[in-house]
Amino acid sequence: MSDDSAAVLMRLLPPVGWNDFATKQDLETLGKFMQLGFNNSLLELRNDMNTEFASLRKEMHTELATVRSEMHTEFGTVRSEMNIEFAAIRSDLHHEIDGLRKEIYTEFAAIRSELRHEVDGMRKEMNEGFLDLRKEMNHQTHRMFMAMLGVNTLLMSVAIAAFKLL
């Protein structure tokens, strides 16, 4: 820098003494002081966060215990309701099956009677009688299969509904 430039620069500076200028040591001391303040603030923040997290954990533990208790009660109620419903369904199924058995026995009795009459009456038409019997048995088997399919479908629907409730 030239002498003229230095003189202009010195004229532009405010009139202050050397005590108003900061030294490297002043800046290092200020930096250490700021670092200490930052570390203290960070420590306080960690302590506050630990306290908040502990409080949150305790609240969550309490809430989870409440939810567990409520779920236990609800599951007990659902189990009880399911047992009652399953008992009713079992009873209905037993009645349906007993009715189907009576129908089948009645049908078989009618078929046996027809077959005896046919065998006694006409040997020539015996093959036709067996064919009628097969058709009737297929029909009854189909009815029985369809009834059992309906019963199984009902049981599966109840099981799915119960599963969804859980």
DSSP file (Angstrom, degrees, kcal/mol; ACC not computed):
  #  RESIDUE AA STRUCTURE BP1 BP2  ACC     N-H-->O    O-->H-N    N-H-->O    O-->H-N    TCO  KAPPA ALPHA  PHI   PSI    X-CA   Y-CA   Z-CA
    1    1 A M              0   0    0      0, 0.0     2,-0.1     0, 0.0     0, 0.0   0.000 360.0 360.0 360.0 142.3    0.0    0.0    0.0
    2    2 A S     >  -     0   0    0      1,-0.1     4,-2.2     4,-0.0     5,-0.2  -0.338 360.0-111.4 -81.4 166.3    1.3    3.4   -0.8
    3    3 A D  H  > S+     0   0    0      1,-0.2     4,-2.3     2,-0.2     5,-0.2   0.890 118.0  52.3 -64.0 -39.6    1.9    6.1    1.8
    4    4 A D  H  > S+     0   0    0      2,-0.2     4,-2.2     1,-0.2    -1,-0.2   0.920 110.4  47.7 -63.9 -43.1   -0.9    8.2    0.3
    5    5 A S  H  > S+     0   0    0      1,-0.2     4,-2.4     2,-0.2    -1,-0.2   0.895 111.7  50.5 -64.9 -39.3   -3.3    5.3    0.5
    6    6 A A  H  X S+     0   0    0     -4,-2.2     4,-2.3     2,-0.2    -1,-0.2   0.893 109.6  50.8 -65.8 -39.3   -2.3    4.6    4.1
    7    7 A A  H  X S+     0   0    0     -4,-2.3     4,-1.8     2,-0.2    -2,-0.2   0.901 110.9  48.4 -65.1 -40.9   -2.8    8.3    5.1
    8    8 A V  H  X S+     0   0    0     -4,-2.2     4,-1.5     1,-0.2    -2,-0.2   0.916 111.9  50.0 -64.5 -43.4   -6.3    8.3    3.6
    9    9 A L  H  X S+     0   0    0     -4,-2.4     4,-1.1     1,-0.2     3,-0.2   0.907 109.3  50.6 -62.6 -42.5   -7.1    5.1    5.4
   10   10 A M  H  < S+     0   0    0     -4,-2.3     3,-0.2     1,-0.2    -1,-0.2   0.850 108.0  53.2 -65.4 -35.0   -5.9    6.5    8.7
   11   11 A R  H  < S+     0   0    0     -4,-1.8    -1,-0.2     1,-0.2    -2,-0.2   0.828 106.9  53.0 -68.9 -30.7   -8.0    9.6    8.3
   12   12 A L  H  < S+     0   0    0     -4,-1.5    -1,-0.2    -3,-0.2    -2,-0.2   0.723  89.6  93.8 -78.4 -22.0  -11.1    7.5    7.7
   13   13 A L  S  < S-     0   0    0     -4,-1.1    -3,-0.0    -3,-0.2     0, 0.0  -0.446  85.6-109.2 -71.8 143.8  -10.7    5.5   10.9
   14   14 A P        -     0   0    0      0, 0.0     2,-1.2     0, 0.0    -1,-0.1  -0.361  39.8 -96.5 -68.6 154.8  -12.5    6.8   14.0
   15   15 A P        +     0   0    0      0, 0.0     2,-0.3     0, 0.0    -4,-0.0  -0.598  69.0 143.1 -76.8  98.5  -10.4    8.3   16.7
   16   16 A V        -     0   0    0     -2,-1.2     2,-0.1     2,-0.0    -3,-0.0  -0.905  44.1-118.2-132.3 161.0   -9.9    5.4   19.1
   17   17 A G    >   -     0   0    0     -2,-0.3     3,-1.5     1,-0.1     4,-0.2  -0.412  35.1 -99.8 -93.7 174.7   -7.0    4.1   21.3
   18   18 A W  G >  S+     0   0    0      1,-0.3     3,-1.2     2,-0.2    -1,-0.1   0.729 117.4  68.3 -66.7 -21.5   -5.2    0.8   21.2
   19   19 A N  G 3  S+     0   0    0      1,-0.2    -1,-0.3     3,-0.0    -3,-0.0   0.718  90.9  62.9 -69.0 -20.5   -7.3   -0.5   24.1
   20   20 A D  G <  S+     0   0    0     -3,-1.5     2,-0.3     2,-0.1    -1,-0.2   0.577  87.0  88.2 -82.6  -8.1  -10.4   -0.5   21.9
   21   21 A F  S <  S-     0   0    0     -3,-1.2     2,-0.3    -4,-0.2    -4,-0.0  -0.697  78.2-126.1 -90.7 143.4   -8.9   -3.1   19.5
   22   22 A A        -     0   0    0     -2,-0.3     2,-0.2     4,-0.0    -2,-0.1  -0.693  21.5-147.0 -88.5 138.7   -9.4   -6.8   20.2
   23   23 A T     >  -     0   0    0     -2,-0.3     4,-2.2     1,-0.1     5,-0.2  -0.503  28.6-105.2 -96.2 170.9   -6.3   -9.0   20.4
   24   24 A K  H  > S+     0   0    0      1,-0.2     4,-2.6     2,-0.2     5,-0.2   0.885 124.2  53.3 -60.6 -38.6   -6.0  -12.7   19.4
   25   25 A Q  H  > S+     0   0    0      2,-0.2     4,-2.6     1,-0.2    -1,-0.2   0.897 106.7  51.7 -65.3 -39.4   -6.0  -13.6   23.1
   26   26 A D  H  > S+     0   0    0      1,-0.2     4,-2.5     2,-0.2    -2,-0.2   0.920 112.0  47.0 -61.0 -42.6   -9.3  -11.6   23.6
   27   27 A L  H  X S+     0   0    0     -4,-2.2     4,-2.6     2,-0.2    -2,-0.2   0.892 112.0  49.6 -67.5 -39.5  -10.9  -13.5   20.6
   28   28 A E  H  X S+     0   0    0     -4,-2.6     4,-2.5     2,-0.2    -2,-0.2   0.912 112.0  48.4 -64.5 -42.7   -9.7  -16.9   21.9
   29   29 A T  H  X S+     0   0    0     -4,-2.6     4,-2.4     2,-0.2    -2,-0.2   0.923 112.8  48.1 -62.6 -44.6  -11.1  -16.1   25.4
   30   30 A L  H  X S+     0   0    0     -4,-2.5     4,-2.6     2,-0.2    -2,-0.2   0.908 111.6  50.8 -61.6 -41.9  -14.4  -15.0   23.9
   31   31 A G  H  X S+     0   0    0     -4,-2.6     4,-2.6     2,-0.2    -2,-0.2   0.911 111.2  47.5 -62.1 -42.9  -14.4  -18.2   21.7
   32   32 A K  H  X S+     0   0    0     -4,-2.5     4,-2.4     2,-0.2    -1,-0.2   0.894 112.4  49.8 -65.6 -39.1  -13.8  -20.4   24.8
   33   33 A F  H  X S+     0   0    0     -4,-2.4     4,-2.3     2,-0.2    -2,-0.2   0.910 112.5  46.8 -65.0 -42.5  -16.5  -18.6   26.7
   34   34 A M  H  X S+     0   0    0     -4,-2.6     4,-2.5     2,-0.2    -2,-0.2   0.892 111.9  51.1 -66.6 -39.0  -19.0  -19.0   23.8
   35   35 A Q  H  X S+     0   0    0     -4,-2.6     4,-2.8     2,-0.2    -2,-0.2   0.904 110.2  49.6 -63.8 -41.1  -18.0  -22.7   23.5
   36   36 A L  H  X S+     0   0    0     -4,-2.4     4,-2.4     2,-0.2    -2,-0.2   0.911 112.0  48.0 -62.6 -43.5  -18.6  -23.2   27.3
   37   37 A G  H  X S+     0   0    0     -4,-2.3     4,-2.4     2,-0.2    -2,-0.2   0.903 112.7  48.8 -63.6 -40.7  -22.0  -21.5   27.0
   38   38 A F  H  X S+     0   0    0     -4,-2.5     4,-2.8     2,-0.2    -2,-0.2   0.921 111.1  49.7 -64.6 -43.9  -22.9  -23.6   24.0
   39   39 A N  H  X S+     0   0    0     -4,-2.8     4,-2.4     2,-0.2    -2,-0.2   0.903 111.6  49.0 -61.8 -41.1  -21.8  -26.8   25.9
   40   40 A N  H  X S+     0   0    0     -4,-2.4     4,-2.5     2,-0.2    -1,-0.2   0.915 112.4  47.9 -64.1 -42.6  -23.9  -25.8   28.9
   41   41 A S  H  X S+     0   0    0     -4,-2.4     4,-2.5     2,-0.2    -2,-0.2   0.912 112.4  49.3 -63.4 -42.1  -26.9  -25.1   26.7
   42   42 A L  H  X S+     0   0    0     -4,-2.8     4,-2.5     2,-0.2    -2,-0.2   0.898 111.0  49.8 -64.1 -39.9  -26.5  -28.4   24.9
   43   43 A L  H  X S+     0   0    0     -4,-2.4     4,-2.6     2,-0.2    -2,-0.2   0.910 111.2  48.8 -64.7 -43.0  -26.2  -30.2   28.3
   44   44 A E  H  X S+     0   0    0     -4,-2.5     4,-2.8     2,-0.2    -2,-0.2   0.908 110.9  51.0 -62.7 -41.4  -29.4  -28.5   29.5
   45   45 A L  H  X S+     0   0    0     -4,-2.5     4,-2.7     2,-0.2    -2,-0.2   0.916 110.5  48.8 -63.0 -43.0  -31.1  -29.5   26.3
   46   46 A R  H  X S+     0   0    0     -4,-2.5     4,-2.9     2,-0.2    -2,-0.2   0.925 112.1  48.5 -61.8 -44.3  -30.0  -33.1   26.7
   47   47 A N  H  X S+     0   0    0     -4,-2.6     4,-2.4     2,-0.2    -2,-0.2   0.926 112.7  48.1 -61.9 -44.3  -31.2  -33.2   30.3
   48   48 A D  H  X S+     0   0    0     -4,-2.8     4,-2.6     2,-0.2    -2,-0.2   0.914 113.2  48.1 -62.1 -42.3  -34.6  -31.7   29.2
   49   49 A M  H  X S+     0   0    0     -4,-2.7     4,-3.1     2,-0.2     5,-0.2   0.909 110.8  50.7 -66.2 -41.1  -34.9  -34.2   26.4
   50   50 A N  H  X S+     0   0    0     -4,-2.9     4,-2.4     2,-0.2    -1,-0.2   0.916 111.9  48.1 -61.4 -42.0  -34.1  -37.1   28.7
   51   51 A T  H  X S+     0   0    0     -4,-2.4     4,-2.3    -5,-0.2    -2,-0.2   0.926 113.9  46.5 -63.1 -44.7  -36.7  -35.9   31.2
   52   52 A E  H  X S+     0   0    0     -4,-2.6     4,-2.9     2,-0.2    -2,-0.2   0.908 112.8  49.2 -64.9 -42.0  -39.3  -35.5   28.5
   53   53 A F  H  X S+     0   0    0     -4,-3.1     4,-3.0     2,-0.2    -1,-0.2   0.895 110.7  50.4 -65.3 -38.8  -38.5  -38.9   27.0
   54   54 A A  H  X S+     0   0    0     -4,-2.4     4,-2.3    -5,-0.2    -1,-0.2   0.923 112.8  46.6 -63.0 -43.2  -38.7  -40.6   30.4
   55   55 A S  H  X S+     0   0    0     -4,-2.3     4,-2.5     2,-0.2    -2,-0.2   0.916 113.2  49.1 -63.8 -42.9  -42.0  -38.9   30.9
   56   56 A L  H  X S+     0   0    0     -4,-2.9     4,-3.0     2,-0.2    -2,-0.2   0.905 110.1  51.3 -63.7 -42.0  -43.2  -39.9   27.5
   57   57 A R  H  X S+     0   0    0     -4,-3.0     4,-2.8     2,-0.2    -1,-0.2   0.918 110.8  48.6 -59.8 -43.0  -42.1  -43.5   28.1
   58   58 A K  H  X S+     0   0    0     -4,-2.3     4,-2.4     2,-0.2    -2,-0.2   0.924 112.8  47.3 -64.5 -43.5  -44.0  -43.6   31.3
   59   59 A E  H  X S+     0   0    0     -4,-2.5     4,-2.8     2,-0.2    -2,-0.2   0.920 113.5  48.2 -63.1 -43.4  -47.1  -42.2   29.6
   60   60 A M  H  X S+     0   0    0     -4,-3.0     4,-3.1     2,-0.2     5,-0.2   0.900 110.6  51.4 -64.7 -39.7  -46.8  -44.7   26.8
   61   61 A H  H  X S+     0   0    0     -4,-2.8     4,-2.3    -5,-0.2    -1,-0.2   0.926 112.1  46.7 -61.7 -44.0  -46.3  -47.5   29.2
   62   62 A T  H  X S+     0   0    0     -4,-2.4     4,-2.2     2,-0.2    -2,-0.2   0.927 114.1  47.6 -62.9 -45.1  -49.5  -46.5   31.1
   63   63 A E  H  X S+     0   0    0     -4,-2.8     4,-2.9     1,-0.2    -2,-0.2   0.919 111.9  49.7 -63.4 -43.5  -51.4  -46.1   27.9
   64   64 A L  H  X S+     0   0    0     -4,-3.1     4,-3.0     1,-0.2    -1,-0.2   0.895 109.8  51.3 -63.4 -39.0  -50.2  -49.5   26.6
   65   65 A A  H  X S+     0   0    0     -4,-2.3     4,-2.3    -5,-0.2    -1,-0.2   0.907 111.5  48.1 -63.2 -40.4  -51.2  -51.1   29.9
   66   66 A T  H  X S+     0   0    0     -4,-2.2     4,-2.8     2,-0.2    -2,-0.2   0.927 112.8  47.5 -64.7 -44.9  -54.7  -49.5   29.6
   67   67 A V  H  X S+     0   0    0     -4,-2.9     4,-3.1     2,-0.2     5,-0.2   0.914 111.3  51.3 -63.2 -42.5  -55.0  -50.7   26.0
   68   68 A R  H  X S+     0   0    0     -4,-3.0     4,-2.7     2,-0.2    -1,-0.2   0.931 111.6  47.5 -59.3 -44.5  -53.9  -54.2   26.9
   69   69 A S  H  X S+     0   0    0     -4,-2.3     4,-2.3     2,-0.2    -2,-0.2   0.928 113.5  47.1 -62.6 -45.2  -56.5  -54.3   29.7
   70   70 A E  H  X S+     0   0    0     -4,-2.8     4,-2.9     1,-0.2    -2,-0.2   0.914 113.4  48.5 -63.5 -42.0  -59.2  -53.0   27.4
   71   71 A M  H  X S+     0   0    0     -4,-3.1     4,-3.4     2,-0.2     5,-0.3   0.904 109.5  52.6 -65.1 -40.3  -58.2  -55.5   24.7
   72   72 A H  H  X S+     0   0    0     -4,-2.7     4,-2.2    -5,-0.2    -1,-0.2   0.932 112.5  45.3 -59.9 -45.1  -58.2  -58.3   27.2
   73   73 A T  H  X S+     0   0    0     -4,-2.3     4,-2.2     2,-0.2    -2,-0.2   0.936 114.9  47.4 -63.3 -46.8  -61.7  -57.4   28.4
   74   74 A E  H  X S+     0   0    0     -4,-2.9     4,-2.9     1,-0.2    -2,-0.2   0.913 111.5  50.3 -63.4 -42.8  -62.9  -57.0   24.8
   75   75 A F  H  X S+     0   0    0     -4,-3.4     4,-3.0     1,-0.2    -1,-0.2   0.897 109.4  52.0 -63.0 -38.3  -61.4  -60.3   23.7
   76   76 A G  H  X S+     0   0    0     -4,-2.2     4,-2.3    -5,-0.3    -1,-0.2   0.917 111.3  47.0 -61.5 -42.6  -63.0  -62.0   26.7
   77   77 A T  H  X S+     0   0    0     -4,-2.2     4,-2.7     2,-0.2    -2,-0.2   0.925 113.3  48.2 -64.1 -45.1  -66.4  -60.5   25.7
   78   78 A V  H  X S+     0   0    0     -4,-2.9     4,-3.1     2,-0.2    -2,-0.2   0.913 111.0  51.0 -63.4 -42.4  -65.9  -61.6   22.0
   79   79 A R  H  X S+     0   0    0     -4,-3.0     4,-2.7     2,-0.2    -1,-0.2   0.933 111.3  48.1 -59.7 -44.9  -64.9  -65.1   23.1
   80   80 A S  H  X S+     0   0    0     -4,-2.3     4,-2.1     2,-0.2    -2,-0.2   0.932 113.5  46.7 -61.2 -45.8  -68.0  -65.4   25.3
   81   81 A E  H  X S+     0   0    0     -4,-2.7     4,-2.7     1,-0.2    -2,-0.2   0.902 112.4  50.9 -63.5 -40.3  -70.2  -64.1   22.4
   82   82 A M  H  X S+     0   0    0     -4,-3.1     4,-3.4     2,-0.2     5,-0.3   0.910 108.1  51.8 -64.4 -41.7  -68.5  -66.5   20.0
   83   83 A N  H  X S+     0   0    0     -4,-2.7     4,-2.1     2,-0.2    -1,-0.2   0.910 111.8  46.9 -61.2 -41.4  -69.0  -69.5   22.3
   84   84 A I  H  X S+     0   0    0     -4,-2.1     4,-2.1     2,-0.2    -2,-0.2   0.936 115.0  46.1 -64.3 -46.4  -72.7  -68.6   22.6
   85   85 A E  H  X S+     0   0    0     -4,-2.7     4,-2.7     1,-0.2    -2,-0.2   0.913 112.6  49.8 -64.0 -43.1  -73.0  -68.2   18.8
   86   86 A F  H  X S+     0   0    0     -4,-3.4     4,-3.0     1,-0.2    -1,-0.2   0.889 109.4  52.1 -64.1 -37.6  -71.1  -71.4   18.1
   87   87 A A  H  X S+     0   0    0     -4,-2.1     4,-2.3    -5,-0.3    -1,-0.2   0.918 111.1  47.3 -63.1 -41.9  -73.3  -73.3   20.5
   88   88 A A  H  X S+     0   0    0     -4,-2.1     4,-2.5     2,-0.2    -2,-0.2   0.910 113.2  48.3 -65.2 -41.4  -76.4  -72.0   18.7
   89   89 A I  H  X S+     0   0    0     -4,-2.7     4,-3.0     2,-0.2    -2,-0.2   0.919 110.4  51.4 -65.6 -42.7  -74.9  -72.9   15.3
   90   90 A R  H  X S+     0   0    0     -4,-3.0     4,-2.7     2,-0.2    -2,-0.2   0.927 110.8  48.7 -59.0 -44.1  -74.0  -76.4   16.5
   91   91 A S  H  X S+     0   0    0     -4,-2.3     4,-2.2     2,-0.2    -2,-0.2   0.932 112.5  47.7 -61.8 -45.8  -77.5  -76.9   17.8
   92   92 A D  H  X S+     0   0    0     -4,-2.5     4,-2.6     1,-0.2    -2,-0.2   0.908 112.1  50.2 -61.5 -41.5  -79.0  -75.6   14.5
   93   93 A L  H  X S+     0   0    0     -4,-3.0     4,-3.2     2,-0.2     5,-0.2   0.900 108.1  52.4 -65.0 -40.7  -76.6  -77.9   12.5
   94   94 A H  H  X S+     0   0    0     -4,-2.7     4,-2.7     2,-0.2    -1,-0.2   0.924 111.4  47.1 -60.9 -42.9  -77.5  -80.9   14.6
   95   95 A H  H  X S+     0   0    0     -4,-2.2     4,-2.3     2,-0.2    -2,-0.2   0.919 114.0  47.6 -63.9 -42.9  -81.2  -80.3   13.9
   96   96 A E  H  X S+     0   0    0     -4,-2.6     4,-2.6     2,-0.2    -2,-0.2   0.929 113.4  47.2 -63.5 -45.2  -80.5  -79.8   10.2
   97   97 A I  H  X S+     0   0    0     -4,-3.2     4,-2.9     2,-0.2    -2,-0.2   0.907 111.3  51.0 -64.9 -41.7  -78.4  -82.9   10.0
   98   98 A D  H  X S+     0   0    0     -4,-2.7     4,-2.3    -5,-0.2    -1,-0.2   0.909 111.2  49.2 -61.2 -40.8  -81.0  -84.9   11.9
   99   99 A G  H  X S+     0   0    0     -4,-2.3     4,-2.3     2,-0.2    -2,-0.2   0.914 111.4  48.7 -64.0 -42.4  -83.7  -83.7    9.4
  100  100 A L  H  X S+     0   0    0     -4,-2.6     4,-2.9     2,-0.2    -2,-0.2   0.902 109.7  52.7 -63.9 -40.7  -81.5  -84.6    6.5
  101  101 A R  H  X S+     0   0    0     -4,-2.9     4,-3.1     2,-0.2     5,-0.2   0.930 109.7  48.3 -60.6 -44.2  -80.9  -88.1    8.0
  102  102 A K  H  X S+     0   0    0     -4,-2.3     4,-2.5     2,-0.2    -1,-0.2   0.917 112.7  48.6 -62.7 -42.3  -84.6  -88.6    8.3
  103  103 A E  H  X S+     0   0    0     -4,-2.3     4,-2.9     2,-0.2    -2,-0.2   0.929 113.0  47.6 -61.8 -44.4  -85.2  -87.5    4.8
  104  104 A I  H  X S+     0   0    0     -4,-2.9     4,-3.3     2,-0.2     5,-0.2   0.930 112.4  48.6 -64.0 -45.3  -82.4  -89.7    3.5
  105  105 A Y  H  X S+     0   0    0     -4,-3.1     4,-2.4     2,-0.2    -1,-0.2   0.906 112.9  48.5 -61.3 -40.4  -83.8  -92.7    5.4
  106  106 A T  H  X S+     0   0    0     -4,-2.5     4,-2.3    -5,-0.2    -2,-0.2   0.929 113.5  46.8 -64.0 -45.0  -87.2  -92.1    4.1
  107  107 A E  H  X S+     0   0    0     -4,-2.9     4,-2.5     1,-0.2    -2,-0.2   0.926 112.8  49.1 -63.9 -44.1  -86.0  -91.8    0.6
  108  108 A F  H  X S+     0   0    0     -4,-3.3     4,-2.9     1,-0.2     5,-0.2   0.891 110.1  52.0 -62.5 -38.3  -83.9  -94.9    0.9
  109  109 A A  H  X S+     0   0    0     -4,-2.4     4,-2.3    -5,-0.2    -1,-0.2   0.913 110.6  47.9 -63.4 -41.5  -86.9  -96.8    2.3
  110  110 A A  H  X S+     0   0    0     -4,-2.3     4,-2.3     2,-0.2    -2,-0.2   0.905 112.9  48.5 -65.8 -40.3  -88.9  -95.7   -0.6
  111  111 A I  H  X S+     0   0    0     -4,-2.5     4,-2.9     2,-0.2    -2,-0.2   0.919 110.7  50.4 -66.2 -43.6  -86.2  -96.7   -3.0
  112  112 A R  H  X S+     0   0    0     -4,-2.9     4,-2.7     1,-0.2     5,-0.2   0.921 111.0  49.4 -60.0 -43.2  -85.8 -100.1   -1.4
  113  113 A S  H  X S+     0   0    0     -4,-2.3     4,-2.2    -5,-0.2    -1,-0.2   0.923 112.3  47.5 -62.5 -44.0  -89.6 -100.7   -1.6
  114  114 A E  H  X S+     0   0    0     -4,-2.3     4,-2.6     1,-0.2    -2,-0.2   0.912 112.3  50.0 -63.2 -42.0  -89.6  -99.7   -5.2
  115  115 A L  H  X S+     0   0    0     -4,-2.9     4,-3.1     2,-0.2     5,-0.3   0.914 110.1  49.2 -65.4 -42.7  -86.6 -102.0   -6.0
  116  116 A R  H  X S+     0   0    0     -4,-2.7     4,-2.6     1,-0.2     5,-0.2   0.924 112.8  48.5 -61.1 -42.7  -88.2 -105.0   -4.2
  117  117 A H  H  X S+     0   0    0     -4,-2.2     4,-2.1    -5,-0.2    -2,-0.2   0.919 114.1  45.9 -63.3 -43.5  -91.4 -104.4   -6.1
  118  118 A E  H  X S+     0   0    0     -4,-2.6     4,-3.4     2,-0.2    -2,-0.2   0.916 113.7  47.8 -66.4 -44.9  -89.5 -104.1   -9.4
  119  119 A V  H  < S+     0   0    0     -4,-3.1    -2,-0.2     1,-0.2    -1,-0.2   0.916 116.1  44.7 -64.3 -42.9  -87.3 -107.2   -8.8
  120  120 A D  H  < S+     0   0    0     -4,-2.6    -1,-0.2    -5,-0.3    -2,-0.2   0.876 121.6  39.5 -67.3 -36.6  -90.3 -109.3   -7.8
  121  121 A G  H  < S+     0   0    0     -4,-2.1     2,-0.4    -5,-0.2    -2,-0.2   0.909 126.1  12.6 -83.4 -44.4  -92.4 -108.0  -10.7
  122  122 A M     <  -     0   0    0     -4,-3.4    -1,-0.2    -5,-0.2     3,-0.1  -0.890  42.1-180.0-146.5 109.9  -90.0 -107.8  -13.6
  123  123 A R  S >  S+     0   0    0     -2,-0.4     3,-1.6     1,-0.2     4,-0.3   0.836  88.3  63.4 -71.8 -31.6  -86.6 -109.2  -14.1
  124  124 A K  T 3  S+     0   0    0      1,-0.3     3,-0.4     2,-0.1     4,-0.2   0.842 103.7  46.2 -62.3 -34.5  -86.4 -107.8  -17.6
  125  125 A E  T 3> S+     0   0    0     -7,-0.2     4,-2.1     1,-0.2    -1,-0.3   0.242  80.4 107.3 -94.0  13.7  -86.7 -104.2  -16.3
  126  126 A M  H <> S+     0   0    0     -3,-1.6     4,-2.3     1,-0.2     5,-0.2   0.897  76.1  52.6 -61.0 -41.7  -84.1 -104.7  -13.6
  127  127 A N  H  > S+     0   0    0     -3,-0.4     4,-2.1    -4,-0.3    -1,-0.2   0.892 109.3  50.0 -62.4 -38.6  -81.4 -102.7  -15.4
  128  128 A E  H  > S+     0   0    0     -4,-0.2     4,-2.3     2,-0.2    -1,-0.2   0.876 108.6  53.1 -67.0 -36.5  -83.8  -99.8  -15.8
  129  129 A G  H  X S+     0   0    0     -4,-2.1     4,-2.4     2,-0.2    -2,-0.2   0.911 109.2  48.1 -64.2 -42.1  -84.6 -100.0  -12.1
  130  130 A F  H  X S+     0   0    0     -4,-2.3     4,-2.9     2,-0.2    -2,-0.2   0.880 109.6  53.6 -64.6 -36.9  -80.9  -99.8  -11.2
  131  131 A L  H  X S+     0   0    0     -4,-2.1     4,-2.3     2,-0.2    -2,-0.2   0.922 109.8  47.0 -63.8 -42.7  -80.6  -96.8  -13.5
  132  132 A D  H  X S+     0   0    0     -4,-2.3     4,-2.7     2,-0.2    -2,-0.2   0.902 111.8  51.8 -62.6 -40.5  -83.4  -95.1  -11.7
  133  133 A L  H  X S+     0   0    0     -4,-2.4     4,-3.0     2,-0.2     5,-0.2   0.928 108.9  49.8 -62.2 -44.8  -81.8  -96.0   -8.4
  134  134 A R  H  X S+     0   0    0     -4,-2.9     4,-2.9     1,-0.2     5,-0.2   0.929 111.5  48.9 -59.9 -44.4  -78.5  -94.5   -9.5
  135  135 A K  H  X S+     0   0    0     -4,-2.3     4,-2.6     2,-0.2    -1,-0.2   0.934 112.9  47.1 -60.8 -45.3  -80.2  -91.3  -10.6
  136  136 A E  H  X S+     0   0    0     -4,-2.7     4,-2.9     2,-0.2    -2,-0.2   0.907 113.2  48.5 -63.8 -41.6  -82.1  -91.0   -7.3
  137  137 A M  H  X S+     0   0    0     -4,-3.0     4,-3.2     2,-0.2     5,-0.2   0.906 111.3  50.0 -66.2 -40.4  -78.9  -91.7   -5.3
  138  138 A N  H  X S+     0   0    0     -4,-2.9     4,-2.9    -5,-0.2    -2,-0.2   0.915 111.7  49.2 -61.1 -41.9  -77.0  -89.1   -7.4
  139  139 A H  H  X S+     0   0    0     -4,-2.6     4,-2.7    -5,-0.2    -2,-0.2   0.942 114.3  44.1 -62.4 -47.1  -79.8  -86.7   -6.7
  140  140 A Q  H  X S+     0   0    0     -4,-2.9     4,-3.0     2,-0.2    -2,-0.2   0.898 114.1  50.4 -65.6 -39.9  -79.7  -87.4   -3.0
  141  141 A T  H  X S+     0   0    0     -4,-3.2     4,-3.3     2,-0.2     5,-0.2   0.916 111.0  49.4 -63.1 -42.4  -75.9  -87.3   -2.9
  142  142 A H  H  X S+     0   0    0     -4,-2.9     4,-3.0    -5,-0.2    -2,-0.2   0.930 112.5  47.3 -62.4 -44.3  -76.0  -84.0   -4.7
  143  143 A R  H  X S+     0   0    0     -4,-2.7     4,-2.6     2,-0.2    -2,-0.2   0.921 114.5  46.7 -61.5 -43.3  -78.6  -82.7   -2.2
  144  144 A M  H  X S+     0   0    0     -4,-3.0     4,-2.8     2,-0.2     5,-0.2   0.922 113.5  48.5 -66.0 -42.6  -76.6  -84.0    0.7
  145  145 A F  H  X S+     0   0    0     -4,-3.3     4,-2.8     2,-0.2    -2,-0.2   0.927 112.7  48.1 -61.3 -44.5  -73.4  -82.5   -0.8
  146  146 A M  H  X S+     0   0    0     -4,-3.0     4,-2.5    -5,-0.2    -2,-0.2   0.892 112.0  49.8 -64.7 -38.9  -75.1  -79.2   -1.4
  147  147 A A  H  X S+     0   0    0     -4,-2.6     4,-2.5     2,-0.2    -2,-0.2   0.933 113.5  45.2 -65.0 -44.5  -76.4  -79.2    2.2
  148  148 A M  H  X S+     0   0    0     -4,-2.8     4,-3.1     2,-0.2    -2,-0.2   0.884 111.9  52.8 -66.3 -37.1  -73.0  -80.0    3.6
  149  149 A L  H  X S+     0   0    0     -4,-2.8     4,-2.6    -5,-0.2    -1,-0.2   0.912 110.1  48.5 -62.9 -41.7  -71.5  -77.4    1.4
  150  150 A G  H  X S+     0   0    0     -4,-2.5     4,-2.4     2,-0.2    -2,-0.2   0.913 112.3  48.2 -63.1 -42.2  -74.0  -74.9    2.7
  151  151 A V  H  X S+     0   0    0     -4,-2.5     4,-2.6     2,-0.2    -2,-0.2   0.929 113.3  47.1 -64.3 -45.0  -73.2  -75.9    6.3
  152  152 A N  H  X S+     0   0    0     -4,-3.1     4,-2.7     2,-0.2    -2,-0.2   0.893 111.3  51.8 -64.2 -38.7  -69.5  -75.6    5.7
  153  153 A T  H  X S+     0   0    0     -4,-2.6     4,-2.5     2,-0.2    -1,-0.2   0.914 110.3  49.1 -62.7 -42.3  -70.0  -72.2    4.0
  154  154 A L  H  X S+     0   0    0     -4,-2.4     4,-2.4     2,-0.2    -2,-0.2   0.921 111.9  48.4 -63.1 -43.7  -72.0  -71.0    7.0
  155  155 A L  H  X S+     0   0    0     -4,-2.6     4,-2.6     1,-0.2    -2,-0.2   0.913 112.2  48.7 -62.8 -42.0  -69.3  -72.3    9.4
  156  156 A M  H  X S+     0   0    0     -4,-2.7     4,-2.9     2,-0.2     5,-0.2   0.899 110.2  52.0 -65.1 -39.4  -66.5  -70.6    7.3
  157  157 A S  H  X S+     0   0    0     -4,-2.5     4,-2.7     2,-0.2    -2,-0.2   0.917 111.9  46.0 -62.8 -42.3  -68.5  -67.3    7.2
  158  158 A V  H  X S+     0   0    0     -4,-2.4     4,-2.8     2,-0.2    -2,-0.2   0.920 113.4  49.2 -66.0 -42.4  -68.9  -67.4   11.0
  159  159 A A  H  X S+     0   0    0     -4,-2.6     4,-2.5     2,-0.2    -2,-0.2   0.907 112.8  47.3 -63.9 -41.0  -65.2  -68.2   11.4
  160  160 A I  H  X S+     0   0    0     -4,-2.9     4,-2.6     2,-0.2    -2,-0.2   0.925 112.9  49.0 -65.6 -43.7  -64.2  -65.4    9.1
  161  161 A A  H  X S+     0   0    0     -4,-2.7     4,-1.8    -5,-0.2    -2,-0.2   0.915 112.8  47.9 -62.2 -41.2  -66.5  -63.0   10.9
  162  162 A A  H  X S+     0   0    0     -4,-2.8     4,-1.3     1,-0.2    -1,-0.2   0.901 110.7  51.3 -65.8 -39.5  -65.1  -64.1   14.2
  163  163 A F  H  < S+     0   0    0     -4,-2.5     3,-0.2     1,-0.2    -2,-0.2   0.902 108.6  51.4 -63.1 -40.2  -61.6  -63.7   12.9
  164  164 A K  H  < S+     0   0    0     -4,-2.6    -1,-0.2     1,-0.2    -2,-0.2   0.850 105.7  55.8 -65.8 -33.2  -62.4  -60.2   11.7
  165  165 A L  H  <        0   0    0     -4,-1.8    -1,-0.2     1,-0.3    -2,-0.2   0.825 360.0 360.0 -67.7 -29.4  -63.7  -59.3   15.1
  166  166 A L     <        0   0    0     -4,-1.3    -1,-0.3    -3,-0.2    -2,-0.2   0.513 360.0 360.0 -74.5 360.0  -60.4  -60.4   16.7
